[in-house]
C-alpha cells in the first residue's frame, strides 16, 4: 500500500514538473550557405583532381603551370553547383607542377604537385 502511494505521488510530481517546466529557449542556428571551397588532390595514377564547392556562378579558373612557369592547362567554370574535375597528367613530363585556383580574378589557392 505504501509503495502504491509513493509511486502515485512520484508520478504526480513528475507530471507537474514536466507541465511547469520552462519552454526550451535554445535555438540552433543552421548555416544558410556553404562557403566557397577549393581543393587539389594528386591521385595515385597521375591524375590531378580539382574540387570546387559552391562557386555560386562566379568565374573560377583552374590552372596548372609547368616547372618553367608555362601554363599547361586551364579551365574556366561558371556553375552554381559543386564540381570535381580530373586532369590526366600521365602523358606529361615528370616534375613539379603548380596548381592554382583563381576566383573572380583573385588567387584563392596554390599547391605544388610532383609527378614521379
JOWO-V245139 format. One record per residue. N is the residue number from 1. RES is the residue in three letters. PSI is psi in radians with two decimals (none if undefined). OMEGA is omega in degrees with one decimal (none if undefined). NEAR is the number of other C-alpha atoms within 12 Angstrom. Layout:
BEGIN
n=<N:N>
res=<RES:RES>
psi=<PSI:PSI>
omega=<OMEGA:OMEGA>
near=<NEAR:NEAR>
END
This chain:
BEGIN
n=<1:2:3:4:5:6:7:8:9:10:11:12:13:14:15:16:17:18:19:20:21:22:23:24:25:26:27:28:29:30:31:32:33:34:35:36:37:38:39:40:41:42:43:44:45:46:47:48:49:50:51:52:53:54:55:56:57:58:59:60:61:62:63:64:65:66:67:68:69:70:71:72:73:74:75:76:77:78:79:80:81:82:83:84:85:86:87:88:89:90:91:92:93:94:95:96:97:98:99:100:101:102:103:104:105:106:107:108:109:110:111:112:113:114:115:116>
res=<UNK:UNK:UNK:UNK:UNK:UNK:UNK:UNK:UNK:UNK:UNK:UNK:UNK:UNK:UNK:UNK:UNK:UNK:UNK:UNK:UNK:UNK:UNK:UNK:UNK:UNK:UNK:UNK:UNK:UNK:UNK:UNK:UNK:UNK:UNK:UNK:UNK:UNK:UNK:UNK:UNK:UNK:UNK:UNK:UNK:UNK:UNK:UNK:UNK:UNK:UNK:UNK:UNK:UNK:UNK:UNK:UNK:UNK:UNK:UNK:UNK:UNK:UNK:UNK:UNK:UNK:UNK:UNK:UNK:UNK:UNK:UNK:UNK:UNK:UNK:UNK:UNK:UNK:UNK:UNK:UNK:UNK:UNK:UNK:UNK:UNK:UNK:UNK:UNK:UNK:UNK:UNK:UNK:UNK:UNK:UNK:UNK:UNK:UNK:UNK:UNK:UNK:UNK:UNK:UNK:UNK:UNK:UNK:UNK:UNK:UNK:UNK:UNK:UNK:UNK:UNK>
psi=<-0.78:-0.65:-0.68:-0.71:-0.77:-0.73:-0.76:-0.73:-0.71:-0.67:-0.72:-0.74:-0.79:-0.71:-0.77:-0.70:-0.67:-0.73:-0.58:0.04:2.55:2.52:2.67:1.99:0.08:2.50:2.50:2.01:2.09:2.38:2.33:-0.44:2.36:2.40:2.77:2.41:2.41:2.41:2.68:2.24:2.28:2.04:2.89:-0.45:0.55:0.67:2.22:2.20:2.15:2.34:2.19:2.17:2.27:1.04:-0.30:0.66:0.03:2.79:2.07:2.16:2.32:2.08:2.45:2.20:2.51:-3.03:-0.55:0.43:0.47:2.45:2.12:-0.24:2.44:2.41:2.33:2.31:2.51:1.10:2.75:-0.48:2.89:2.74:2.49:2.15:2.21:2.38:1.93:2.04:0.26:-0.46:0.05:2.77:2.60:2.54:-2.91:2.28:2.62:2.14:2.26:2.41:2.14:2.24:2.05:0.78:-0.05:2.31:2.19:-0.28:2.50:2.27:2.31:2.39:2.34:2.18:2.23:none>
omega=<179.7:-179.5:179.9:180.0:179.8:179.7:178.8:179.6:178.4:178.9:177.9:179.2:179.3:179.3:179.5:179.8:179.6:-178.6:-176.2:-179.1:178.9:178.7:-179.5:-177.4:179.3:176.9:177.8:-179.6:176.6:178.1:-176.3:-177.5:177.2:-179.6:176.3:179.5:177.8:176.7:176.5:-176.5:173.0:179.1:-174.3:-175.8:-179.7:173.5:177.2:-179.2:172.4:173.7:179.9:179.4:174.0:177.8:174.8:175.5:179.7:178.7:-179.6:178.2:174.3:-173.2:173.4:177.8:176.5:-176.3:-179.6:178.3:174.2:-177.4:179.7:-179.5:173.1:178.1:178.8:179.9:172.6:-175.5:176.4:-173.2:174.4:-174.6:170.0:-175.9:179.8:176.0:-177.3:-177.8:-176.1:-178.9:178.1:177.2:175.7:-179.2:-177.4:178.4:178.8:178.7:-176.7:173.6:-179.3:-178.7:-178.4:175.9:-179.5:178.7:-179.1:-179.5:175.6:-178.9:176.7:-179.2:179.9:175.6:-178.7:none>
near=<7:8:9:10:11:12:13:14:14:14:14:14:15:14:13:13:12:13:11:11:12:10:9:9:7:7:7:8:7:7:7:7:11:15:13:25:23:30:26:32:25:28:19:15:16:24:22:33:27:35:28:37:27:24:29:22:18:22:22:35:31:41:34:35:25:25:20:12:16:15:17:23:24:22:21:24:29:21:18:17:18:24:25:22:25:23:27:20:27:18:14:22:15:15:19:23:31:30:38:34:35:28:28:19:14:15:18:22:25:24:25:23:27:25:24:18>
END
